[in-house]
Amino acid sequence: MAEALARRRARLARRSLALRDLVVAPGLSAVYRKELADQLGSRRFAILFVLILFAALSSVYVAANAIRDALEQASADAPAHTFLLLFTVAQDPLPPFYQFLSFLAPLVGIALGFDAINSEQERGTLARLLAQPIYRDSVINGKFLARLTTVVVMLVSITVLVGAIGIYRLGIVPTGEEVARLVAFLAVAALFVGFWVAISMAFSVYMRQPATAALAGIATWLFATFFLGMIVDTLANAVIAAGAIADVDAYVGLQNLRLTLARLSPNTLFAESTLALLLPRVRTLGLILPQQTIGMIPNPLALGQSLLLIWPQVVSLLALTAFCFAAAYIRFMRAEVRSL
């Protein structure tokens, strides 16, 4: 009886250990904590944080002044969702906060991930790390999660500081729905930067030199930010010049194709998601004809409806991030350490 009880306890212990290993791979926590401490304590993080913080505070300070002046001239109470205007209103020569973030956030992701693997390979520390009782997938998973956490810490800190400046300058406290929209905005922004972390880590796995991986990441950012839109516009103008547009339906089809091609860029997906979240009056993200607006009541959408509106964009960002990380993961798991 005692032996049977001991065997049963041993089986339960093995199952518990196997379940723990399935949920949390050995070494993942150690790699995550070490990478997170290195990222948060690095000069790279400090420089990027100060850069984005300075740009954000400058933009929001100018926007707060413009909003306050408009409210004083109107001599009326602040309308609904005024606090969210801090992140979308622009005044020359500075763009709004979300455009600053759309432009600078990819550089943060590239800077955090371009040397995640190849730098350790170059220093010879990767082989020693994998010689420890640590699963190989724990290394790349821990590195990615630590960098994603660093991004979340940066975005939350900057948003809180920006919100504090807005409350001080405007004297308006955000409502519960505005806070929920800002939280959703931070989640989308973290996913957007996570894509750039994933693609830069993929370059880090496939390319031995960190400088080459950094150049590949910057080239991808330039293509997605500038050249893709130019190519799409050039193709659309060529179709129009060729006389292929004969009626309204053909024009609508061309514009929908143009918009679909533009959404291949994660910057476009992030910009559309941000507008729908921070501007509740945005009711559609596609082409809309004047006759379709007849009878439309310009009331702001509820948060749930705005989330449904951006659901395709969020899923697309998630799919792009998963694809880039899967490419890095498969390559890292299959390659020999010396040949990475």
Long-range contacts (C-beta under 8 A, 24 or more apart in sequence): 25-135, 25-137, 25-138, 25-141, 26-133, 26-134, 26-135, 26-138, 27-132, 27-133, 27-134, 27-135, 27-138, 27-139, 27-142, 28-135, 28-138, 28-141, 28-142, 29-142, 30-134, 30-142, 31-134, 31-138, 31-139, 31-141, 31-142, 31-143, 31-146, 32-142, 32-145, 32-146, 32-149, 33-146, 34-142, 34-146, 35-142, 35-143, 35-146, 35-147, 36-146, 36-149, 36-150, 38-146, 39-112, 39-146, 39-147, 39-150, 40-150, 40-153, 44-111, 44-112, 45-112, 45-150, 45-154, 48-107, 48-108, 48-111, 48-154, 49-154, 49-157, 49-158, 51-104, 52-100, 52-101, 52-104, 52-105, 52-108, 52-154, 52-158, 53-157, 53-158, 53-161, 55-100, 55-104, 56-97, 56-100, 56-101, 56-158, 56-161, 56-162, 57-161, 57-162, 57-165, 58-94, 59-90, 59-94, 59-95, 59-96, 59-97, 59-100, 60-86, 60-87, 60-97, 60-162, 60-165, 60-166, 61-165, 61-169, 62-91, 62-94, 63-87, 63-89, 63-90, 63-91, 63-96, 63-97, 64-165, 64-166, 64-169, 64-170, 65-91, 65-169, 66-91, 67-170, 68-169, 68-170, 71-170, 78-170, 78-172, 80-280, 80-300, 81-177, 81-178, 81-280, 81-300, 82-170, 82-172, 83-163, 83-166, 83-167, 83-170, 83-172, 83-173, 83-174, 83-175, 83-178, 84-174, 84-178, 84-181, 84-182, 84-278, 84-279, 84-280, 86-162, 86-163, 86-166, 86-170, 87-162, 87-182, 87-185, 87-278, 88-275, 88-278, 88-279, 97-162, 98-271, 98-274, 98-275, 98-278, 99-271, 101-189, 102-192, 102-267, 102-270, 102-271, 102-274, 103-225, 105-189, 105-192, 105-193, 105-196, 106-192, 106-193, 106-196, 106-221, 106-224, 106-225, 106-266, 106-267, 107-221, 108-151, 108-154, 108-193, 108-196, 109-147, 109-151, 109-193, 109-194, 109-195, 109-196, 109-197, 109-199, 109-200, 110-196, 110-200, 110-214, 110-217, 110-218, 110-221, 112-147, 112-150, 112-151, 112-197, 112-200, 113-144, 113-147, 113-196, 113-197, 113-198, 113-199, 113-200, 113-201, 113-204, 113-217, 114-200, 114-203, 114-204, 114-210, 114-213, 114-214, 114-217, 115-204, 115-210, 115-213, 115-214, 116-140, 116-143, 116-144, 116-147, 116-200, 116-201, 116-204, 117-143, 117-201, 117-204, 117-205, 117-328, 117-332, 117-340, 118-204, 118-205, 118-207, 118-208, 118-209, 118-210, 118-213, 118-340, 119-204, 119-210, 121-208, 121-337, 121-340, 122-208, 122-209, 122-210, 126-337, 126-340, 127-337, 127-338, 130-337, 136-332, 136-333, 137-329, 137-333, 139-332, 140-201, 140-205, 140-328, 140-329, 140-332, 140-333, 141-329, 143-201, 144-197, 144-198, 144-201, 144-325, 147-197, 147-201, 148-190, 148-194, 148-197, 151-190, 151-193, 151-194, 151-197, 152-186, 152-190, 155-186, 155-189, 155-190, 155-193, 156-186, 159-185, 159-186, 177-303, 180-303, 181-277, 181-278, 181-280, 181-303, 181-306, 184-277, 184-303, 184-306, 184-307, 185-274, 185-277, 185-278, 188-270, 188-273, 188-274, 188-277, 188-310, 188-314, 188-317, 189-270, 189-274, 191-314, 191-317, 191-318, 191-321, 192-266, 192-269, 192-270, 192-317, 194-321, 195-266, 195-317, 195-320, 195-321, 195-324, 196-221, 196-266, 198-321, 198-322, 198-324, 198-325, 198-328, 199-324, 201-324, 201-325, 201-328, 202-324, 202-325, 202-327, 202-328, 202-331, 204-328, 205-328, 205-331, 205-332, 205-335, 205-340, 206-328, 206-331, 208-340, 224-265, 224-266, 224-267, 225-265, 225-267, 228-261, 228-262, 228-264, 228-265, 229-262, 229-265, 229-268, 232-258, 232-261, 232-262, 233-258, 235-261, 248-289, 252-287, 252-289, 255-287, 256-286, 256-287, 259-286, 259-287, 263-313, 263-316, 266-317, 266-320, 269-313, 269-314, 269-316, 269-317, 270-313, 270-317, 272-310, 272-313, 273-310, 273-313, 273-314, 273-317, 276-306, 276-309, 276-310, 277-306, 277-310, 280-306, 282-306, 282-309, 283-309, 284-309, 285-309, 285-310, 285-313
